[in-house]
Amino acid sequence: MRPIDLASRSGVALRRAFQTQQLRQAAGSRQYSNITSLPPTYEKLHSKYTEVRRVLGAQRLTLAEKILYSHLDNVEESLLNNTNNGRDIRGKANLKLKPDRVNMQDASAQMALLQFMSCNLPQTAIPASIHCDHLIVGSKGADDDLQAGIQTNHEVFDFLESAAKKYGLDFWAPGAGIIHQTVLENYAIPGLMMLGTDSHSPNAGGLCTITIGVGGADAVEALVGAPWELKAPKVLGVRLTGKLSNWASPKDLILHLAGLLTVRGGTGYIVEYSGPGVETLSCTGMATICNMGAEIGATTSIFPYTEASARYLEATRREQAVKNAAAFQNFPGAGASEDAYFRFKADEGAQYDELIEIDLSKLEPHINGPHTPDLSTPLSQFKSTVQEQKWPEKLSAGLIGSCTNSSYEDMTRVESIVRAAEEAGLKPKADFYVTPGSEQIRATLERDGTLETFEKAGGIVLSNACGPCIGQWKRQDGVEKGTVNAILTSYNRNFRGRNDGNLDTMNFLASPEIVTAMAYAGSTTFNPVTDSLTTPDGKEFKFPAPHGLEGPKTPFDIGKDVFKVASQPPNPNEKVAISPTSERLALLEPFEPFPNSDLSGLKVLVKVSGKCTTDTISAAGPWLKYKGHLPNISANTLNTAVNAETGEVNVAYDLNGSKHTIPELAKLWKERNQPWLVVAEHNYGEGSAREHAALQPRYLGARIIVCKSFARIHETNLKKQGVVPLTLANEQDYDKIAAGDEVATVGLYDMLQNGGQGEVQLKVTKKGTGEEFLVPVKHQVSKDQAGFILAGSALNLLSKSASV
């Protein structure tokens, strides 16, 4: 990336020069040493931080630890229990945390609010927001798509808006923007801890927050004021040196890192970035990197607070937040040492569990995929890889934007190469779609002429919503299901079938600049760094290296009034809109509690091979319309899972040998009162924070899930819904268990009664032969989680506590 131009197109160099000194002070000087009070958020953070220092003394802390531990409900209890007196916290302590706020997208907010309503409370204990972004289908263009989306989903939007009014939540209407971009623009401030009901919520880590993706039940815990539990993560340090140049972008850093670590490499870790290279990145570039930390399984990701962070706060009209952050970092605590001050960076000498060093100057563009975000290929090798793997060489579509890459910097860098191509007389050969991340971004890009540039080039600007990124895409190019084709996107995830429901669409992830250049070529083998295109007049055209602006020349345009946030105090007289005959929304019935004994008589519904993501367990796309109706959405459960014994997709066999889809057989067994389990491989539940992937199996009769390893969020979601996640102590035992085998637990009930302490085994009885054997399994059930499982679900326990 070329040096970021901080001036505007019309020039505000003098104003920027004057501000530079102020911003340096705001990012870390002691100009506020005489401050005697702090805003409430920072006052609370400072008080807890003082407790952390009292308990841990001079122990060196990473930035992530400072923020995380300063949100503990009881500092001593969390940091000193089972931690060798605070010396072995990471990976051992059970942290009970009090987040500052909760943010919910519309698809997951439905179930979260239905659960919250069961607690019969008049309002939430902490601030929260609802963002209507997942239910708009991308197809013809922003206006048509938004109108159609509102008409199709009005029942759900009415429910969410009425719940926001009743409980005093911020409501962002359809078209206002994607949750992560909106949160970054409006709610994220340094030092905050937030929960978001979406796995890419860590996007806000680009503005020095601890933001963690969770399921709805986790969100409800925070909303009712209960401490939220998290096993203390380890910390993976990524030290950046050098500076990006030319075609390399922040997206390429995380694509490269995903290739190094794989989709499981970050599990149980917070990824913390440091080093001189950090200072060369924009705030939105850092957010892009944190957003895709979900693709390596990280708990969350975080960057220090920098001058770019302060500039972004100012550009988004939050000048007071800059002053508050500076005052907070220079507010003295107890003692005279440097530790008395809370700095938005790691302590000098802080140790990381692992450390990776990356020289940004040597980083080249990367393309990741297909079908998994960690299959990373440097651009210079991509052509040969495409040809060796016999992937499609024709590019069907290029899609840029989304919550991951729709910043002003991203879009103006793309604009620079689009303008160059236009001047040469070129048009994209592949369909070209642009998704603004928020109304603020859209309005600003429109004001500054960027959207006009895209539209003149033939680009289709979609609504400010998730759209194709999460499967809400109605393709207009005639590509039918079953047709092998390739698309390039600047999105964050590329599981099979995710974008358009076609299992044969190969989605390759790249930066917006690379996606755009390859859309002009219409080819997956084109390398814009080295290759040329032929113009209509027969000349050779080579794209110039992209260049863009970190931010707009004046603060971001807020956009249309209709998309502004609706904030209101709780109104107990507001009636939440749910029709008793609705096919989209249904009140929840409590799950039955755990029996007063070990489980017995369970049958293996299906043994799954390969990836089993949350998309596999509970598909999105057209199924999003049933997110608030558990019986209806359960009809998609595991409907793209691969049967390990037959190789068939979405096929399971009843005990009598009859053939069914997996959800059909699960429903049949539910009707027979036949409890069941699933056996699977590694990283079960990889992907999103989608709690339906836990709710649906539970509703249909699953009691345990047995696999080689779990993704973090999904493992927690299962426990919150009363399903016990167990991992095989010996991975080869996966081969011993088959569909139809009978399973009983040994020691599970005692373990739950003992607050998560104790060993568990499975007694397997083979179908047909009656052979019996024991399979040792492992678990990560805490005391609180054992209580959830025994009660039948976290909601059962929370609603009981709330009524006392």
C-alpha angles and dihedrals in degrees: 000000000000118000108291113253108230094186126081132250089257093039132255097172095136093052091048093048090052091049096049094078091047091051093049088055091046092053096056124329127121097243089125097055091126095055110127101184140033136207111271095258093053093039089059092044092050092049092052092044089055088054091049091053091048091052099040099031115197095346109144112245133197118231091254091053093049093054096038097047091045088064096056118127092216112015098193095045094051100039102040104040113097092345105106090258093312097313096104105038101135114090092001113058121083103223117209104202138189108209121205096229147348126230121197133190118217098254095053096031091069095065093036091055093044087055093045090051089058089064091063096221123153095225143352121277094228134027117280140175139206121215121195100210111115103064102061114101116220112224126113103012144298103290098042093042094049093049091049091046094052091048093049096044103032092119092059094042090050090052093050094046093048091048089050090053094046096048100031100250128154110254123205109193126223108288095028092106148269115309098241096049092045092049091050091050098045117016110025115100128160115280097018122134116212138172120214127191092228130072093234093058090110085080084098089064084084086075094049099265131131102234120169130192113232143166124259095263090055089050091051090054089058094041092056091048098252119138113263115227127223131167103241105262124227115238123240112197123211112192114200125203132171127022135276116251141189111338097000115104139175088266089063091056093059093040088054092046091050088056091051097046104028124215091296100041096092098045110131092012139103110216111223122189124209142149136085092294089069091069091060094059128089120237092248090048089055089049091054090054093048092046092061094046082094087069091066093045095251120163087228141317132232143189128200120257109267141174087268089057090055091047091053092050089053093047089053090052096255101123090144090059089058091053092045093051092051092047092049095051089053099042107114120233132190115318134018100264127104087253089072088074123071107226121189092233137065119284115260105266096021111154127224125209088228130007128204122186121205126184105213091199090066097044117114128192116282135202119205127201164323109235096346131056095222099061093101125185126178111238091241089062099037099092093054091044092053091051095044093049092042091232116164113284093198115083113220099189144353117213124187134179126038126137090304103054116013100103124133088252093052094048097045090050088053090045091057093060094040090055091050091050092047091052088054090052096250129143128190112272092203126056108275122208129184123197116190112212096221144000088255091057093042094050093047093048089048092049092050096046099248097119090049089055091053094046093049088054090055097262119152111224110212130201123285091265142096094268116151093008091074099031100276095126127123102193118219098193100083095248104151128203110276093035113123109228141148130233130179120214139174088220127120105239135041111178117161111283093001101124105040106004091253110125089202097058109107112210115198117194121220142141117290090250094055092044091052096047091049090048087059090052093043087216138105091211096060116111110198091196094062109009132080136214127218115243123219089262092054099257126134114250125194121187115244117232108275121254130183148161124271090218142354124282091251129020116297117283109249092215132209118000092230089068097051118115119270108221122180142155117257114284111202090191094061112108115219108234111239121140114215088224095048121137090195104048133038132170114244126252114211118254117243116262123253112278120254091253143039117298117263138175095035116155128208104247095191139343109225127208130201125358115003104181129172085262087058093049097040115011121213123205110076090003092067088085089071097050091114095046112069098187092052099044091047087075089080097052111144090341094151097040118125115235104232094209099049106020090233123139117235094356127130132167127225121228089265091054097256115147123238142156111265095251091046092055092045089053092048091052091047089055089050092048088241109153116212149183139210125228116208146159134246129337094007109194095024114169130032135027087249104152090187085078085068099032096053098053089044092051091049095050110273114149102172138016117208121196145137094261141344136225109244102241094044093049089055092045091054092054091047089057095047097258114130114227112210129180125208112254087207112035092206088069086076087078093054097060123074140179112283095026115134118238133194126181122235117201096358096113092048090048091053092046089052093055097257096319119127144051126280133204135181123228106212122198112194118233111245100007100050090221112160130206139156124246117198114221136185131221141187100210116151126203093262092046091051087056091052092051094047091049090051095249142000089257092058090055096041094048090049091050092046092054094054 
